[in-house]
Amino acid sequence: MIAQKDEKGGKLSNRNFCALAPFIIIILGLAGANGQAGEGHTPAPRTASFQTEACILAVVNGNIITESDIQTRLALLVAASGARPSAEMLPQIKRTILQTLIEEYLKIQEAARIARLIKRSSYISDADVQRMLTLMIRRSGLSPELFNDFLKVHHIPRETLILQARAQASWNRLIHDLYGESIQISDKDVDRVRAQFIENRKQGAVLLSRIVLPFETPEQEKSALADMGRIMDLLNQGANFSTLAQQFSKAPEAFKGGTLGWVTETNLSSIEKKVLKDLPIGHISAPFQKRNAYVILLCQDKRLQGATTFQEITMQRFFIPAPYALDSEEKAQTFVSQAHEVREHLLIERDPKKTEDLFSGLKVMPSETLPVEEIDPKLRSLLSSIETRDISPPVVTPDGVLLLAVYKREERPLVPPMVEDIKDDLRNVQLEKCAERHLRMLKRSAYIEIRG
């Protein structure tokens, strides 16, 4: 809990404020990240004792997945996304989490198999896993300290993040090693992307994210549609789109929160054009079928025809962490009052360092400059209401209270991406397709026993 310090280091009493700021939930997204790393040690198959046998939900080539594993991952999903699934939704969400854990074990096991073939003790190092964890923390928007606080507040063991990081790092390195040299990006490919960039400016474009659930059989189609309905229920509760995409989407871009980037009308299917025609910025479409998959689209932004600039914003976050989840206005009241004090001091002193020194427990994030279009729509909506050099009212999150300061807004010219960036993006798209095929092969050849 934050407290204002007097000159002798003691605590001063809190001032009373008349009103509580609107109880707004802004989720600071958490889940996976993409990066070049690898795999460390395959999780040792756990021996099922009498106590654990009853709660084993799956066996994946000898590795077991228990009810405890599912509950821990569910807690992470709820904390990171802001989702509050109903009792009716829980069984299917847990089933989806189980499938995700099965895939993670398959990825780690495959990396271990390749390591044995090339006579290495491990495919990646612990340092590789740590680098992936660092990427995950960076994507959450939190400092390492706040990230650890997040896990403690929600009683999430760090090991569940390590499993995710190990699986993602292993898979990235494995797919790159197996298929990287076979993927060649030509100058024509680069020229095509640069020409498309110029065409996008002429036509206008939509910044899209999506969640995709594919199916192959009528039974899978029924299941995918039901799962999509449950995902929509979570989104309607205010759950974070990016986190759900990372957890549930089966599209190549899932690892980066489902973000497709800017897409022109000519690159949209007829059904997508119809869905997006009247979809406002920041809104999510109803599920629709596109070939053998169900899809949800998030319209993050729209760029007008002939646009030559984009807006960049310089901002800073000030966070008051809570030692427990702020899931009611009553629990948030004290922290909101303290945030008002912090805001008042910042507006007077204009010195974040002095404010951080004065209020123990206050976490001051480094200032950051981002294209507005890359900011989460919910957060962007809040930022648009803040005048330059002003600070937002207190914003309640599940983990504490947030203040946002806006320092600068600037218009920047739209310029084509660098050649190497284009090549990297094109190569990653091809690698993701290879990864999909390889994972399907692993599933077909694996011994997977689902219990319960």
N, C-alpha and C positions, 0 to 999 in steps of 0.2 A: 504494500500500500504506500502511496506517495504522501509525503509530508513536507511542509515548508519549514525550512530551518532558520532559526534566528542566528545572530552573530556569534553566539556561544555554542552553536550546534544543537540547541534544543528544538523542540517542536512547538509551533504556534498553533493555536486552535483554528479550525477551518471556518471560513466565512460562510454565511448562509446565502444561498441564491434563490431567487423567486421561483424559477421554473426549470424543469428538466428539459434538456434538448430532445428533439424527436428521437425516438428509439429506433435508430436506423442500423441495420446489420450490413457491414461491409466485410466480405470474406477476403482474407489475404491468402490466395491460392497456394497449394502446397505441392501436389503430387510430382510425378516423374519428370525427368529431364533428359535431353539428348546430349551426348558428348562422346568423345573418343576415349574409351577406357576399356576395361576387360573384366575378367572373372578371377576370383580368388579360390577359395576352397569350397568344394561341394558340401552342402549341409549333410552332416552324417545322418544316415537313416536312424530315426529314433526307435528304440525297442519298445513295443507296446506292452506296458505293464497291465495288471488287472484293472487298475484305476483308469488308465488312458484308453484301453481297448474299446470301452463303451462309447467314448466320444470321438473315435476316429471317423472322419467323414470321407476320406479318400486315401488311397495308396497310389503313388506315382513312381513306378519303377523302383519300389522299395522305400521311398521317402513317404512319411505319413503327414497328413494334414488333419488337425484336430479342430474340435469346436472352439477351443481357446484361440487358435490361429484366426479363425473366422471372426470371432468377437473382437479381437484386437484390431484387425483390419477394418471392421465395421466402425469401431470407435474412431479410427483415423479418418475414414471417409466422412463421418458425421462432423467431426471437429473441423476438418479442412474445407468442407463444402458448405457447411451450414444446414445440411439436410436434416430433417427430423422425420424419418420414415415411420409410418403407422404400423401397428401390429400386423395388419393384413399384408403390408408390403415387405416386411422383414424376410419371410422365407425365400422369396424370389431374389431379393437383393443379396442375401447370403449365398444363394446358388450362383449368382453372377460373380461374387467375390471368390467363391470356390474355384470357378473356372479360371479366374485371373491368377490365383495361387498355383493352380496346376500348370499354367503356362510358364510362370516364373520358375518353377522347379524344373520343367523340361528344358528351359534355356540354360539354367545353371548346370544341369546334368550333361547337356550336349557340349558345353564348353569344357567340362571335366573330361568327357570322352575324347575330345580332340587333343586335350593336353596329354592324355596318356599315349595317344597315337604318336605324338611328336616328342614323347619322352620328357615332358616337363612336369614338375611337381604341381604346378598350378598354372592356369591359363592367364590369370591376371593377378596383380598383387593387392595387398591390403591398401596400399597407397592409391591404386586405381579406384577402389571402392570409396575411399575417403574423398577423392576428387569428385566422384559422382554425388556423394552426399553434399559436398560443398555447392555443386550446381543446383541440387534440389533446394538447399537453403536459400541460395541466391534468388531462385525463381519464386520463393515464397514471399519475397519482399521484406523478410525479417533479418535481423542480425543473427549470428550464431547464438548469442546469448538469449535473445528473444525466442529463437527457434527451440532451444532447449526448455525455456519456460513454457512454451506452447505444449510440448510433449508432457511436461510434468503436470500442468494444469488439467490436462485431459487424460492423465494416467495411461499414456501410450508408451510402451517400452521402445527404447531406441532400436532394439533388434528388428522390429518390424520395418523400420526405415532401411536398415542395413540389408535385409533380404531384398527389398525393392531395388536398392542401389546396386547390389551385387548382380541381380538378374539383368538390370538394364545395362550395366557396364559390360558384363559378360557378353550379352547379345550384340551390343554395338561392335565390340572388338571381333567377335566371331564372324558376323556377317561381313564386316569390312575385310577380314583376312580371307574369307572364302570366295567372295564375289567382287571385291574392290578392283582388282586388276582387270577383270573382264568388262568393266564399265568404262567406256571411252566417251568423253564429251567433245564434240567437234566444234570448230569455229562456226560452222553453220548453225549448230544448236544455240550457241551464244548469241549470234546475230539475230536468230529468230526471237529469243527472249527480249533482246534490246528493242527490236522492232515492235514486239508486242507491248512493251512498256510505253512506247510512243503512241501506239494505237489506243492503249488504255486511256491516255490523256485526252484523246479526241472523242472517244466514246463515253467516257465516264466508267465507273467501276463500283463494285460493292465489296466491302471488306467482310469476309465470311468466316465463320467457324461452324463446325458440324459434328454431329454424333451419328455414327453409322453402325447398324447391326445387320450384317448379311445373313442369308439363309440359303440352304440348298434343297431341302426337302419340305413338303407341306407341314410336317411336324415341327421342323425348325422355324418355319415361317410363323406359325402360331405362337411359338415361344418368343421369337424376336419381337412380334407385335405386342405381346403382353409385357415384355421387358421394357419396350419403348414407352408404353403407357405408364409404367412405374417411374421411369426416368422423368417423364413429363410431370408427374405428381411432385417429385422432388424439386424440379425446376420451378413449379408454381408456388412452392413453399419459400422460394428465394435461394435455393441451393446454387452454388457456384458452377457455371457451365463448364469452365475449363477443367475443374477437378473431376466432374462427372465424365467428361470426354476422355480424360487420361485414364480413368478407372474402367470405363465400359465400352468406349468406341473401339471398333475393329478396323478403322481406316488408317492409312499410313501416317497421317498427321496427328494421330491421337497423342503421341508422346509430347507434342507441344500444345496440348490443350485443345486440339481439334481445329487450330487456326489454319485456314486455307490461304490466307493472304488476299490480295486484291484480285477480283475476278470480273472480267468484262461480260457483257450480255452475250456476245458471240460464243463465249466458252461455257455458257449455261445451257442445260437441257431445257426442253419446253416445259416440263413440270416444275423445274427450279425457277424459271422465269415467271410462271404463274404464281408460285408461292411467294416470291420476293416482290411482286408488283406493288402490293399494298402493305408490305411489312415495314413498319417504322424502325428507325435506328434504335438499337438497344433491345429489340423485341425478338422473341423466339417463335419459330413457326410451329404449327401442329405437325405431328409425324406424317410423313408421306412415303409412298413406295417408289423407288427408282430402281428399275430392273430387279435383281434378286437381293434387295436390301431395303430396310426402313431407315429413314433419314430425318433428322431434326436440324434446322438451320438457325444460327444466330446472326442477325444482321448487325455488325459492329459499327459500320460507317458506310456512307455513300459519297462518292466523289463525282462532282458534276462534270459534264462534258467540257473539255478544253481547260480543265484545271491545270495551273502551272505552279502552284505553291501548296504547302501543307503547314499546319500550325504546330509549333513546338512549345512545350510548357516546362518551366523550371519550378520544381515544387520540393517541399520537405515534409516529412512525417514526424509527428511527436506522439509518442505512445506511452500510456500509463497502463502497465500490465496488471491484471487482477489475479489473485491467487486461487480463484475458482471461476467457473463458467458464469458469465453474466447473462443468464437466460430469463431475467425478469427486470422490470423497471426498478423494483425495490432493491435488488442486488446492485444495480448500476448507479443508484442515486449518489452514493458517496463519491464514486469515481468521477461522475459527471461534474459534481460540484468542484472537485479538485482540478478537473480539466479547465473549468472556467477560470480558476485562479491562474493556471499556467498560461492560458490564452491572454488574459489581461496583462500579465507580466511581459509576455512576448510582444504585445502591441505597444507597450510603453518603452521597453528597453531595446527591442530589435536586436537582441543578442542571444542566440540559441545556447551558446556555451554558458553564459552567466545564468540563464534560466535552468539549464541542466544541473549546474552546481547548486542552485538555490533549492531545487525541489528533488529530494532524494527519491529514487525509484523511477524518475522520468527517463525514458529512453528517447534520445534524439537520433533519428536516422540521418545519414548523409543526404545532402540535397541531390536531386537527380533531374536530368533534362531528358524528356521523352517526347516523341511524336504523339499528339493527342489521340490519333487513331489507334495507337497500340495500347492505350489504357483501357482497362475493363470498363464496359459501358456504365455500370452502376457507379463506379468511382468517377468516371468522366462526367456523368450527370451532376455529381456533387461539385466537382472542380469548376464546372461551367458557371455555377452560382456564386463562386468566390471571386471578388474583385482582386485585381493584381495588387500585391503587397498587403493583402488581407489574410485572415486566418479563419478557417471554418469553425462553426459551432462544434461542440463535442459530438463525436460519432461513436456510438456504442457498437463494439464487435463482441463476439463470444468470449474473447480473451482479455478484454480491457477497453480503454477509451482512446480514440484516435483524434488528433488534430491535424489538419492539413493547411500548410502555408503555400500560397502561390506567389512567386517572386517575379516571374517574367513570362510573357507570351510573345512569340516571334513567328513571323511568316518566313518559311524557308522554301527555296526553289526545289521543284521536283526534278531530280536528275536520275538518269539510268543507273542501276547498280553496277558495281565494279565487276570486271570480267571474272575474277577469281570467286567472287561471291555467287555469281550466276552459275559457274561450274560446280561449286559446292552444293548449291540448292538442287541442281539437276541430278548430280550424283546421288544425293541423299534420297531423292524420289525413287531412283532406280534401285538403290539399296533396300529401301523399305518394301518394294515389290518382291525382291529376292527374299527378304526376311519373312514375308507372308507365306511364300511358297515353302520355305524351309520349315517353318513352324507347323504348317499343315502336314508335312511329311513326318515330323516328329510325333505328332498326335496319332497318325495312322499306325506307326510302328511301336508306340509305347504300350506298356502294360499299365492301364489306369483302371482302378477299381473304385467305384463310387459307392459309398455306404450311407444308408439313411436318407 
